[in-house]
Every structure is written in C-alpha cells, then in structure tokens.
Amino acid sequence: MKPHKNFKSVVFAFLVLNLLYSFNNTSTGQTSTSSPYSRYGIGDITGKGFGQSASMGGTTIAVQNDTVPYFFINTANPASYSNVRLTTAELGAAYNRIQLESSSNKQTINNVSFKYIALAFPFKKWWGGSFGLVPFSSVGYKVSDHQDITNIGGVDFLYQGSGGINQVYFGSGIKPLYGLPRIFINSKKYTRLLKANNKAEIAKALKRKKSLQNLSVGANISYLFGSIENSRRSIFSGSYYPLSSSSSLNTFKGTNTRVSDLYFDYGTQYSFTFDSLKGRDLKENVKLLLGATFSAQSNLSAKIDSISYNYYTRNNYEVVQDTIENIKGSKGSITFPLSFGFGVGLKKGDRWLFAADFAIQNWSNYQAFNQTQGLKNSMRVSIGTQYIPNSKSSGLENYYKRINYRMGLRYAQTALELKNTQLTEQAISFGLGFPVGRNYLLQNFSMVNIGLEIGHRGTTTNGLIQENFIKATVGFTINDRWFVKPKID
C-alpha cells in the first residue's frame, strides 16, 4: 500500500509551511495581537478551534467527525481524534483589526498572522491521532501614559510587550469499548438467546453495546515554548544632555520570560443516535453529542532575564548612567491554572448541527516566579450552528447547496479585573465552508473555510480601554485516504 501521490504534495507543503511558521514565530517575534490587555498573565490565550469552529462561536467541546465528509481536526477535545476516518490536514491564517477606544482617543491597529498547522490520522476504526503547531498565547502592546507629578514635572510612562508561547502537540483518541458487539456475539449468552430464538433480546443487547462503542477518550501531550518580553520606561522632562542639577534620569525595566515545558489536556465525548421517536421512524437521524474537557493545574518551567538601569538621552540615543539590575537565566515556574469545560450538540442528518459550550479556567491561582497578578477566574459561553442544504448534490448549478453556512455567538468574563471592573468580551461570528475537489472514488475532499468575527472587549468607563475587533480567518481542510492498495503494480 502506498500513500496517494496527491497527498504527498500536501504533506510536503505542510512541512515547508511548518518550518516557515516555526522560524517566523521564534526568530522574528510575530504577534497576532495588539491589545494593551495582553500585558497580563501570559498574554491573550489563543482559541483552540480551527476554521469550522471559528465561525460557530468557538464551539468545540462536543463537536466531532462522523461518517460524512468533510472531516476536520478538533484539537480542543482530543477524544474527537477517535472518529477521524481520512488523513486530514488543516492550515489557517488570520487577519485582526483592533480599534482601541478610550474616553478621549481612538487608535486602529491591523495584524496578519499564520494561525495553525495540523495533521490527523486514522490508525484503526477505534483509534486516531493528530499532531501540529498552533499558537498558545500572544503578547503585543504599546501603551503610554503622561502624568504631571508635583516637584518632579511631566513624566511619560511607556509600557511595551511582544512575543508569545507556541504549542507543538501530539494527541490520541480511542474508543475503549469498541468491539463490544463482536464480544457479545461470541459469548455464551448470545448462543443461549439464539437457541431460544429470542431475537428481541438479542436486538436490544446489540443496540445497547453498539451505543457504548460511541464513548471516546483522548489526551494531548504538548510542548510549550516561546518568549515574552515586557518593558516599562519612565521618561522625565529635561532628561537630556547636558544634565542639570535638577534633572531626573529616565528609568528602564525589562524582562524576557522564556517558557519550555510539557503540558497535558484531556477530553471525552459520547454520541447517541435517535432513528425513531415514540415508535415512529425519523426521516433524518438525530445525533446527540456530549463532551467534556479538562486540564490540571500545571507548573511550567521558565527562565527570566531582568535588567534595570537609569539613562538619559543624547542626540536621540540612550546613554546608560548606571545599571541597577542585570540578571540572566533565573530559573522559576509559571503556574498555569486548572480548566474544564462541557459541551452539548445536536446533529440532524447531514444538514443541521447545533452546538453549545461552557468553560471555566481558574486564573485566580496564576503565578509567575512566585508573583501573582490579581487575576480572576474566567468563564466562556459559546453557541453555534451549521447548515448544509444538500451535501450530496452535484453539478455547478447546485453548488450553493453543498456550501456550509455557519453562525455563532460568544460571551466571556475575562480573567482581568481593573479598577474594580471585571472585563467582559462579546462577539458574533459568521462563516462559509466551500467544498473543493470532491472525489468519492478516491475519497479525497477539500474545504476552504472563511470566517468573520465581530465583537468587543473591555469598556471606556473608569478610564479603561475598549477593544472593538474584527477577526477574519481563512482555513484549508484537506482530506485524503493515506494508504491506497494498488490494483495494478
């Protein structure tokens, strides 16, 4: 058996993009956010969903593949890997437009970033796996604040940050009860019921054991790596050469935090299909989807470089007067908090999918090098839907019937509480999935996913900043049968 030759080119392109993505993020410090709120914790946590979920409010926990293409990769719940039927590749990029608004000013910032690269494989009918490279968090901000201080004069405080944490993961999902019907058929109980011609009891037992096969469990093992740079400058009026006796030296304090450690998250899913209701057969099967995710509190190994110095400006250059602190490679840890979530979904035939998520993360336990930041526990609620008029229609005139139409809503209480105000985030999302290159004989399918999310975070009250954002995503889902047995060698 040999891999399909078209998929070889896909894998080659995947590996090239993977290397480019790694180099771009670790070497040039690409950031996918421009938020002043990313200065807290480890930055803005990147959503785990890919092209499909991004247009459905970020709903991921209960959503899984089934026997109907187009398949996708759901890294948010590793239990979903057990339902992978074809080798699947996912690539994605994002465009973010953020308008920062205070009570007196507005500023607009644009960002383009490569978002995710992942592959998934079916090992057995009951076992699948996935690996890839995705961003875990992102830091990007530049904030200035001018204050007039008595007996000192005007002082400009400048806060800057960049970087983030990346995640290389490998995950596996299994169906631990797969094969129960076969075990039952080979059992003495089945033989006894068969001899008694008790077909009703046999059918009931087989249906129950087939249902239990739909239980899935899984885990992701991730390697987190990356660096986050934060700095603060205090710039005093008159701190230029030549210095006078009344001049104040500027101050600089900067840190470079490097994370490098393993991280684990777990998931489970269960699905149950209703093909009849009150004894009447349904025209379209209705599938109930249930899911849960969990990650324990983890202490991630980290190192930090710290430097502080006083300086003045001469011909637009910094001249260091004296160094207060210069520490390299101080070892410590970052306490990443426990998180868990629950999801539910309904799938009606091949046409309708409804999903909802509820997730909590215990950010009040966050620490970095034994220092807390006063973060609060966060909460997220998401709902989403997908509609496909007729996935099996053919011909260009019926192409619109094969398009995936998606919509979602998202609400979150963030981990930030500033000036006695806990910041919230609300967003609405829309998206389309365009099928490309359908071939049932060779079983290769592709999808171009386009999504748009519009929302805001924060508020302009109490001197805070509100972020009004538009996030556009473009993703590519490529499915193919990895091994094809040649009929003619």
N, C-alpha and C positions, 0 to 999 in steps of 0.2 A: 504494500500500500504506500502511496506517495501523496504528499500534500498537493492540493490543487495549485497549478502553476500561477494562476492569477493571484492567489493568496500569498505566494512567495513575495511578489512585489509589494503587497500590502505590508507584510512583516518587515521587509527591508525599509520601506518608507517609515514605518513605525519606529524602528531602531534609530534611524537617522534623526527623526524628529525628537526622539527621546534624548539623544546625545546633545542636540541643539538646545533643547529645553533645559537640561541639567546645566550646561555651560552658561546659558544666558542668565539663569537664576543665581547660580553660585558665584559667577565671575563678575557680572555687571550689576547685580543687585536689583534686578527688575522687581517692581512692586505693582500690585494690582489694586491698590487703594490710595486715596489721597484724603484721608479722614483724620481730623485732629483727635478723634476718639481712639484711634489705633495706637496712641502712646501708652495706653493702659494694658496691663497684663502682657500677653504675648502678641498683641495686635488683634486685628479683625480675623475671627475664625472663619475659614472658608467653608461654604456649604459643601456637603459630600455628594450631592446629586449631580448627574450629568445632564445631557441635552433634554431628555424627556422630562425629568423631574423639575428642572429649572423653570419650565413653563407651567407646572402644576403646583405652584406654591411651595416647592421644595418637598413635596410628599414622597417619602422613600421607604418607610419602615415596613409596610405590609406589601408593597408592590413587588411582583416577581414575574419572571418569564413563565410562559406556558408553551403549549404546543403550536401556537400561532405566531409566525414571523410578523413583525420584525423583532428579533431579540435585541436585548440591550444589557448593559452591565450596571448593577446596583451595588456600589461599594458601601453604601450606608448600612446595609444589612447583609453580612456575609453569608447568611443562611440561603440567600437567593441564588448563590452560585450552584446549588444542587439542581437547579432547574435549567441550567444552560444546556442547550441542545446543539448549537453550532458554535464553532470558533468565532469569537466576536472581538472586534477592535473598535475602540472609541477614541476619537480625537476631538478637541474642542478649544475654542478661543473666545475671548470676551472683550467687550468694549464698555467702559464705565464712564458716565458723565455725571459729575457730582457738583451741585451748586451749594456752596457753603453760605448760609444766611444768618446774620446776627441782627440785632435790633437796628443797626445803622449801616451795615455794609453787606455786599454780596460778592462772591467770587466763584467762578466756574472753572473746573479742572477736568481734563479728559485723560483717560488711561486706556491702553490696549495691552492685553496680556494673553499669553498662551495658557490655557486653563487646565487641561488634563490629558493624559495618555494612558490607556489601559488595554489589556487583553484578557479574555476569559476563554476557558477550555472545558469541554465535557470529557471527563475521564471515564465515567461509567454512567449508566442511566440514573444512578442514585448519588453520583459524586461529581462535583465540578470545582474549578478553581479559577483564580484571577490574580494578576499582578499588574502593577502600573506605578506611575509617578503623578502625584497630584499635590497642589499647594495645601498646606495645613493652616497657616496663618500668614497675614501680610501686614506690614507696618509702612506707613508713608504719610508724613505730615510736616508742615512748616507753619508755625504759629508765632506771631509777635504780639507783644503787649507793652504799651507805653504807660509809664507811671511817673508822676511828679511827686518826689519824696522830700519832705521838709529837711532842710540843712544839707541836702545832697544834690537836689535838682532833678532833671529828667533822666530816667533810666528806661532803656529798651530791653525787654526780656524776649529772647528768641529761642524757641523750642523747635528742634528738628529730629526726625527719626526716619529710618529706612530699613529695608530688609524683610525678613520673614523666615518661616520654617517650612521646609518641604517634607513630603512623605513618600517614601518608597514602600509599597505594601505587597504582601503576598497573602491571599486569603483562600480558604477552602470551606466548602459547604457539603454536607452529606444528609441523606435521608436514613436515619438509623433503623427505622422499622420497614425499610424497603424489602420486599420478598416475603412478607407475612402470608399473602395468599398462596404462594407456592409451598411454604412450610405447612399451611393448613391442608392443602390438597394431598400432601404426603403424610399426613398424620393419621392415627388410628381413629380419631373422632370423625374425620371425613369419610373413612371407609365404612364406619358403623352407620353414619347417616345415609350414605349411598346405598348400602344394603337394605336399609329401612325405607328407601325411596322417599326420604324426607327432603324434597327439593326446596321447599320454602325455607327450612332452617339452614340449608347449605347456601342459598342465595343471600340470606340475611347475614350469615357469618362472613361470606366473601365480601359483601358490600362494606361491612364494618372494618375488615382488615385492609381493604383497598383504601379506605378513607384514612386509616392510620399511617399508610405509606406517605401521605402528603405532609407529614411533620418533617421539618428541616431544621438543622442547627449548623452554625458556622462560626468561624473566627478569622479575623485579620491580624497578622503579625506585621507591624510597621516599623521602619527605621526612620526616625525623625532627625533631620539635620538642617542646619542653617544658622544664620547670624542676624542679630538685631542691633542696630546702632541707634543710640539716643544721646542727645546733647542739649545743653542749656547754656546760653550766653547771657551775661548781664553787661550791657553796654552803657557806660556812663557818658553824659555830655562832657566834652572837654578832655576826653582821654586820648588826646593826640599829641604827637611830638611837636615841639618840646613840652615836657610836662612841667606844670607849675606846682607850687606847694599845696594848692587847693584841689589838685586833680585827683580823681579816683581811678584806679586801674580797673580795666574790664576783667571779668572772670569767665572762665570756660570750665565746664564739667562734662565729660563724655564717657559713655560706657559702650562696650561692644560685647554682647552676650552671645555665646555660641552653644547651641544645643546639639547633642549627639547621643541618642539612646533609643531603645526599643519601646514600643507602645502596643497595647493589645486592646481590641474591642470585639464584642461577641454579639450574636443575634440568633433569633429563632423565628420561624414562620410556620403557619399552618393554613391550609386551604380546604374548603369543603364545597362540593358542587351539588346544587339542587337541580335535578332534572324533572321534578314533579312537585306539585303543590296540592295538598288535600286530595291525592289520588289522581290528579289531572296532569298530563304531560305538558311541560312548558315548551313553547316554540323555540326559545333560546335558553340554554342552560344559564343559571345564575351561580356565580362562584363567590363565596365569602372568603376574604383574605384577612388573616390576623398576623401581626408581627410585633416583636419586641427587640430592643437593642440595649446593650449595657457595656460600659467601660468603667473599670475600678479606678479609684484614685491612684495616681502614679507619681513617683518622684523621678523626674527626668534629669539625667546627669548633664551638667552645664559648666562652662568656664566663662569668666568675665574679665575683661581688661578695663581698668578705670584710670582716667587721667584728669587732673585738675590743675589749672595754672592761672596766673594773672598776666595780663598783657596790655599793651597799648598799640595804637595804630600809627604807623609811619609810612607815608606815601602809599596808602591803601594796603599795606602789608602788616600782618600781625608780628609784633615783637614781644617775645615772651620775657617777662621780667623775672618771674620765679615760678618754679614748679612746686605745687602743694602736694600732689599725689600722683604716683605713676606705678600702678600695679599690673602685672602681666600674668594671665593664666590662672587666676584664683579659682579654685575648684569649689563647686557647690551643687545645688539642685534646684529645680523648679517643680513645685507641687502642682500637678495638673489634676483638676477635680474630677470626682465621680460624675457620671452622666447616665441617664437612662431615658428610654422613650417607648411609646406604644403607638401602634398604627392599626387601622382597620380599612378594608376596601371591599368594594362590590364590583364584580365584573359580569356584565350581561352579554353573553355570546362573545362575538368578536367586535362588537360595536362600542359599548359603553364601559368606561372604567371610572369609578368614583373612589377617592382615597382621602384619608384624614390622618394627621399625625399630632401627637402631643409629646413634647420632650422637655426635660429639665436637666440643668447642669449646676453643680454645687460650687459656684465660683467663690463663695464666702471662705472656702478653705484654701484658696490660691495663695501661694507664697513663692517668692523668688529670692534665693540666697537669704532665707530666714526673714525676709521683709514682706509684709502684707501691703496691699494697695486699697483696702477697704471696698473690695468688690462685693456685689450681691449675687444671690442665686438667680440664674436666668431661666426663662421659660419661653417655649415656642409652640404655637398652634398653627397648623397648615391644613388647608383643604384644596383639592384639585380634581379635575375631571378631564377625560379624554374621550373623543368621539370619532369613530371611523364609519362613514356611511356604508361602505361595502368593500372590505379588504380584498375580496376575491374577484372584483370586477376587472374587466380587461378592456383594452382599446384606449386611445388617447382621448376620445370624447368622454370617457368615464373616469379620466384620471383624477378629477376632483373628488370622486367617491373613495379613492384609496388614500387620500391625504389624512393625516392625523391632526385633528383640531383639539387644542388644549387650552385650559384656563385654570387659574389658581389664585388663592388669597393666602396671605401670611401675616401673622401678628406675633410680636415678640416683646417681652420685657427683657432688656439687656442687662448685663452684669454691672453697668455703670450707674452710680448714684452720685450726682454732682450738685452741690448747693441744695441738698435735701430734695432733689428731684431725680427719681429713677427714670432713666431714658427708655423710651419705647420705640419700636420700629414697626411700620405697617407697609405692606406692598401688595400690589395686584399684578398678575403675570398673564401673558398670552403667548401662544406659540403654535407653530405648524411643523409637522413632520412630513417631508416629501420623499416618497419611495423612489428609488432609482435602481435600474438594472435588475429587475425581477427575473429570476430563472428558477422555476420549480424543479426542473430536471436535475440541474447541478446543485440545487439548493444553495444558491448564493443570493443574498439580499443586501441592499444598502439603503440608508436613510440619511437625509440631510435635515437636521433639526435646527430650527430658528426660533429663538425665544426673546421676549421683551418683558422686563420687569420695571415697574414704576412705583416709587414709594418714597418715604422719608423716615429719618431717624433724628431724635432729639427735639429740641424746642428753642425758641428765641426768648423765652421768659427767663427771668433771673440771670440775665447776662450770658446765657448759654448760646450754643450754635445749633442750628437746624440744618441737617443734610437732606437735600432733595436730590434723589438719584434716579438715573435711567441706566439700566444694565441690559445690554444686548449680548446674546450668546449665539454662536454658530458651532454646531457639533456634527460630527460624521460618525455614523454607526455602520460598520461593515461586517456582514455575516457570511460565512463560507464553511463548507464541510472541509475539515482539515485533512482527513485521510480519505482518499478515494481509491478503491481497489480497481486497477486497470483490467479491462476485459481482454484487451489485446496487448501483449507485451512485445 
